[in-house]
Amino acid sequence: MSTPPVSVVIPTYNNGRFLTEAIESALAQTVPPREIIVVDDGSTDDTRERLHPYSTLVTYRFQPNQGVSAARNLGMRQASGEFVAFLDSDDVWHPRKLELQLATFQQWPELGMLGTGAVDWPDQPFPEIASGLLNGLRLVTWPQLVLKNRFVTSSVMVRSDILRSAGDFDVSVKSSEERDLWLQIAERATAANLDLLLLGYRSVPGSLSKQPRISQAGMMSTLRKLDHRGAWKGRFWLRRKSYGYMCHAYAFVCMDNKLYFESLLNLLKSFAWYPLPFQRDEVRTRLERPKRLIIAALGILRLRGNVAGRLEASAPRGNGLVDGGRLAAASTSSTANQP
């Protein structure tokens, strides 16, 4: 198989402790990339020093802190390969990732973008991958992608000409910015995931995906941009389903952060947008929204009980001036709508 050149784009910010592991995984590919471009988004840690041993192996670019989207965009503009592969600085690749993705692109020339499965790194090691035929290819249609992000950014490889026509990552949002670009790519070419675990994805505490309001703003921005450019093309129920799913996804993040009232409110909004059940591959369990409604309601009641208990325990007793029971009840009532 001839080897089309691949440009690897690695954005990083204060992540020197993981960055070298990401670079090593790119250098260890059985089909080596043409170039590795590291974009330092204004790091103040020891990132630059850690990169000294790789000075002849990677292209280093520094920019004032502007966010991961701006860093990826700079890397994309520097890329010279026929393909661009994204790798976040806290993730790693299986040694055969580029080899198997390039073989898949050769086998299916209509593909414009290809992702892979991921393991929970470093707790879960990469599985052994047998030589020979590739595993199945899972096509990702535009209607599937508009509802739910089906790609992990560090697993994605894109044809450069398709990427250039789709545009850049949106620097105005801080979450879900990648799905906006994936949707524009899916409007132009076939997108799919290779059914192999070729990415080691590291879950970092405090990531944007765990910050509810930032996550909601990103998801809302993506859908509103589709409204603005008329991308729905008459698919009325798909649009309502997508907004309903956004509210459902936001409710899930809220619940994970114990914002039960906000979670309950958005679950109700989700039903208002789309009252029908989501399909089985779109949610984790059957009847997921009704179940989460119950959990959110119980969470609110539990929080109210905890507040009442603390107030009652701390209230003065026996002096005839304060009735601890009435004080607790009034305080609970006043905080009933707080998350």
Legacy VTK file of the C-alpha trace (Angstrom):
# vtk DataFile Version 3.0
C-alpha trace
ASCII
DATASET POLYDATA
POINTS 339 float
0.000 0.000 0.000
1.311 3.443 -0.892
1.449 5.740 2.083
-0.401 9.063 1.723
1.236 11.671 3.973
-0.419 12.339 7.319
-0.029 15.521 9.355
-0.580 15.053 13.089
-1.905 18.103 14.952
-1.371 18.152 18.730
-2.759 21.154 20.653
-1.497 21.557 24.210
-1.856 23.864 27.175
0.017 23.309 30.456
0.042 19.604 29.746
3.757 18.899 29.582
3.459 15.883 31.895
1.368 14.025 29.287
2.515 15.634 26.048
5.644 13.574 25.557
3.646 10.349 25.881
1.299 11.558 23.131
4.258 12.433 20.885
5.920 9.066 21.525
2.711 7.279 20.502
2.675 9.220 17.230
6.351 8.500 16.563
5.808 4.786 17.290
3.276 4.316 14.464
3.895 1.380 12.131
3.178 3.827 9.311
4.909 7.003 10.511
3.288 10.385 9.935
4.775 12.904 7.560
4.893 15.555 10.270
3.884 16.166 13.885
2.785 19.724 14.637
2.599 20.712 18.301
0.699 23.946 18.940
1.423 25.346 22.389
-1.550 27.478 23.416
0.349 29.751 25.800
1.578 27.154 28.296
3.246 28.417 31.480
4.505 25.033 32.689
7.588 23.133 31.494
6.119 22.201 28.096
8.851 23.907 26.061
11.636 22.256 28.082
10.054 18.813 27.722
10.010 19.262 23.946
13.770 19.888 23.629
14.578 16.195 22.896
12.018 16.274 20.052
13.260 19.457 18.377
14.166 17.637 15.146
11.104 15.374 15.207
8.220 17.798 15.682
7.264 21.239 14.427
6.636 23.506 17.408
4.376 26.535 17.249
3.568 28.853 20.155
0.610 31.211 20.403
-0.857 33.331 23.220
-3.606 31.453 25.031
-6.710 31.418 22.811
-8.250 28.014 23.470
-8.007 24.553 21.969
-10.004 25.432 18.846
-7.610 28.221 17.882
-4.662 25.886 18.536
-6.122 23.183 16.294
-6.868 25.757 13.591
-3.262 26.946 13.601
-2.062 23.354 13.337
-4.436 22.699 10.437
-3.097 25.743 8.568
0.462 24.469 9.049
-0.376 20.933 7.876
0.919 19.833 4.482
-0.289 16.219 4.362
-3.147 14.721 2.362
-4.681 13.747 5.698
-4.871 15.509 9.040
-5.033 13.433 12.219
-5.895 15.066 15.543
-4.301 14.014 18.834
-4.904 15.828 22.116
-1.837 16.096 24.315
-3.266 13.893 27.088
-4.248 11.015 24.780
-2.238 8.275 23.051
-2.553 6.115 19.945
-2.291 2.397 19.358
0.865 1.769 17.266
-1.221 0.623 14.273
-3.758 3.444 14.291
-2.511 5.362 11.259
-1.767 2.167 9.355
-5.295 0.819 9.782
-7.012 4.134 9.120
-5.032 4.692 5.924
-5.869 1.170 4.765
-9.539 1.919 5.382
-9.384 5.148 3.380
-7.775 3.225 0.534
-10.475 0.559 0.666
-13.337 3.117 0.791
-12.293 6.147 -1.323
-15.603 7.917 -0.645
-14.673 8.356 3.020
-13.917 11.904 4.094
-13.540 11.408 7.856
-12.723 8.347 9.931
-12.646 7.877 13.702
-11.990 4.840 15.876
-13.023 3.350 19.190
-11.220 4.246 22.417
-10.064 2.645 25.650
-10.001 4.352 29.049
-6.323 5.232 29.294
-4.182 4.341 31.212
-6.436 2.027 33.235
-7.427 -0.032 30.201
-4.653 -1.346 27.932
-4.996 -1.615 24.176
-6.313 -5.002 22.998
-4.356 -7.197 20.636
-5.328 -6.527 17.020
-5.096 -9.482 14.683
-3.410 -8.979 11.354
-5.405 -9.411 8.188
-8.789 -7.958 7.313
-10.062 -4.818 8.941
-12.982 -4.953 11.314
-16.352 -3.488 10.431
-16.895 0.085 9.428
-19.725 1.957 11.166
-21.098 4.709 8.960
-22.134 7.892 10.770
-24.924 9.704 8.956
-25.692 13.402 9.272
-28.980 12.744 11.136
-27.106 10.553 13.633
-24.380 13.129 14.143
-26.720 16.089 14.521
-28.343 14.315 17.434
-25.234 13.086 19.217
-21.485 13.393 18.750
-20.219 10.021 17.517
-16.513 10.893 17.280
-13.685 11.258 19.782
-11.520 14.070 18.436
-8.180 12.338 19.088
-9.311 9.390 16.969
-10.284 11.422 13.902
-8.452 11.503 10.584
-9.791 13.741 7.801
-8.895 14.253 4.162
-7.232 17.662 3.979
-9.248 18.885 0.994
-12.514 18.063 2.786
-11.248 19.737 5.946
-10.325 22.913 4.096
-13.740 23.135 2.458
-15.528 22.592 5.791
-13.686 25.414 7.537
-12.233 25.793 11.031
-13.147 24.873 14.562
-15.394 27.562 16.048
-13.286 29.624 18.455
-16.340 31.404 19.869
-17.515 28.366 21.868
-15.685 26.392 24.547
-17.488 23.050 24.300
-18.882 20.853 21.466
-16.950 22.952 18.953
-15.714 19.802 17.245
-19.225 18.497 16.447
-19.994 21.682 14.514
-17.027 20.948 12.240
-17.830 17.228 11.994
-21.352 18.139 10.810
-19.980 20.368 8.084
-17.643 17.578 6.991
-20.543 15.076 6.990
-22.463 17.429 4.680
-19.636 17.065 2.142
-18.412 13.486 2.437
-19.020 10.100 4.062
-18.059 9.817 7.735
-17.501 6.620 9.686
-15.881 4.991 12.695
-13.522 2.041 12.431
-14.695 -0.625 14.853
-11.310 -0.975 16.531
-9.998 0.391 19.845
-7.091 2.459 18.564
-7.220 5.478 20.881
-6.217 5.737 24.517
-8.497 8.464 25.882
-7.551 10.039 29.192
-10.402 11.511 31.236
-9.064 14.618 32.980
-10.870 16.068 36.057
-12.280 19.525 35.449
-12.615 19.098 31.670
-15.116 21.312 29.871
-17.421 18.350 29.259
-17.989 18.232 33.027
-18.963 21.911 33.288
-22.731 22.079 32.725
-23.346 25.618 31.516
-20.338 25.684 29.210
-21.473 22.355 27.747
-24.996 23.671 27.181
-23.732 26.826 25.477
-21.651 24.750 23.069
-24.495 22.392 22.212
-26.939 25.269 21.740
-24.486 27.144 19.507
-24.132 24.127 17.217
-27.902 23.748 16.732
-28.499 27.456 16.231
-25.825 27.583 13.545
-27.681 24.801 11.735
-30.863 26.879 11.994
-29.044 29.921 10.642
-27.681 28.192 7.541
-30.869 26.208 6.862
-29.148 22.850 7.188
-32.282 20.987 8.330
-33.836 21.106 4.835
-37.380 20.502 6.010
-36.549 17.783 8.553
-38.927 19.202 11.158
-38.991 16.257 13.559
-35.229 15.742 13.365
-34.769 19.358 14.452
-37.178 18.952 17.378
-35.548 15.668 18.327
-32.107 17.285 18.268
-33.160 20.144 20.542
-34.879 17.619 22.818
-31.740 15.506 22.938
-29.644 18.573 23.740
-31.846 19.290 26.780
-31.589 15.641 27.785
-27.779 15.661 27.472
-27.525 18.887 29.462
-29.770 17.396 32.149
-27.392 14.438 32.382
-24.383 16.723 32.960
-26.377 18.714 35.545
-27.291 15.545 37.398
-23.681 14.435 37.379
-22.889 17.735 39.116
-25.827 17.367 41.571
-27.760 20.270 40.009
-30.996 18.348 40.409
-33.514 21.159 39.921
-31.832 22.307 36.704
-31.659 18.696 35.562
-35.386 18.197 36.196
-36.277 21.414 34.376
-34.292 20.423 31.284
-35.733 16.929 31.227
-39.182 18.504 31.074
-37.992 20.783 28.271
-36.655 17.703 26.485
-40.102 16.081 26.569
-41.667 19.325 25.326
-39.357 19.360 22.327
-39.625 15.640 21.586
-42.114 13.527 23.558
-41.345 10.243 21.757
-38.748 7.784 23.126
-35.189 8.065 21.868
-33.857 5.052 20.000
-31.891 2.427 21.863
-28.525 3.400 20.381
-29.099 7.038 21.354
-29.432 6.500 25.113
-27.801 4.262 27.695
-30.895 2.515 29.036
-34.548 1.997 28.152
-36.893 4.742 29.396
-33.849 6.830 30.259
-35.614 10.192 30.524
-38.442 8.991 32.807
-35.901 7.293 35.028
-33.797 10.447 35.226
-36.882 12.503 36.046
-37.439 10.309 39.106
-33.779 10.505 40.117
-33.759 14.298 39.748
-36.948 14.615 41.813
-35.498 12.399 44.535
-32.299 14.434 44.446
-34.283 17.639 45.018
-36.154 16.087 47.942
-32.922 14.804 49.449
-31.296 18.232 49.183
-34.328 19.877 50.770
-34.222 17.372 53.614
-30.514 17.974 54.166
-30.985 21.749 54.277
-33.893 21.452 56.727
-31.934 19.105 58.950
-28.911 21.402 59.117
-31.021 24.473 59.882
-33.002 22.703 62.575
-29.865 21.377 64.217
-28.237 24.815 64.263
-31.301 26.805 65.462
-31.372 28.079 69.124
-33.847 26.154 71.263
-35.784 26.730 74.497
-35.549 30.543 74.739
-38.991 31.290 73.292
-37.519 33.555 70.611
-37.023 31.140 67.697
-39.105 28.143 66.730
-36.602 25.825 65.122
-39.320 23.871 63.311
-40.906 26.907 61.654
-37.480 28.379 60.800
-36.410 25.177 59.121
-39.639 24.916 57.149
-39.457 28.524 55.966
-35.811 28.191 54.979
-36.515 24.983 53.090
-39.351 26.633 51.220
-37.156 29.553 50.197
-34.488 27.231 48.784
-36.817 24.756 47.074
-35.829 25.978 43.606
-32.113 26.001 44.242
-29.981 23.264 42.672
LINES 1 340
339 0 1 2 3 4 5 6 7 8 9 10 11 12 13 14 15 16 17 18 19 20 21 22 23 24 25 26 27 28 29 30 31 32 33 34 35 36 37 38 39 40 41 42 43 44 45 46 47 48 49 50 51 52 53 54 55 56 57 58 59 60 61 62 63 64 65 66 67 68 69 70 71 72 73 74 75 76 77 78 79 80 81 82 83 84 85 86 87 88 89 90 91 92 93 94 95 96 97 98 99 100 101 102 103 104 105 106 107 108 109 110 111 112 113 114 115 116 117 118 119 120 121 122 123 124 125 126 127 128 129 130 131 132 133 134 135 136 137 138 139 140 141 142 143 144 145 146 147 148 149 150 151 152 153 154 155 156 157 158 159 160 161 162 163 164 165 166 167 168 169 170 171 172 173 174 175 176 177 178 179 180 181 182 183 184 185 186 187 188 189 190 191 192 193 194 195 196 197 198 199 200 201 202 203 204 205 206 207 208 209 210 211 212 213 214 215 216 217 218 219 220 221 222 223 224 225 226 227 228 229 230 231 232 233 234 235 236 237 238 239 240 241 242 243 244 245 246 247 248 249 250 251 252 253 254 255 256 257 258 259 260 261 262 263 264 265 266 267 268 269 270 271 272 273 274 275 276 277 278 279 280 281 282 283 284 285 286 287 288 289 290 291 292 293 294 295 296 297 298 299 300 301 302 303 304 305 306 307 308 309 310 311 312 313 314 315 316 317 318 319 320 321 322 323 324 325 326 327 328 329 330 331 332 333 334 335 336 337 338
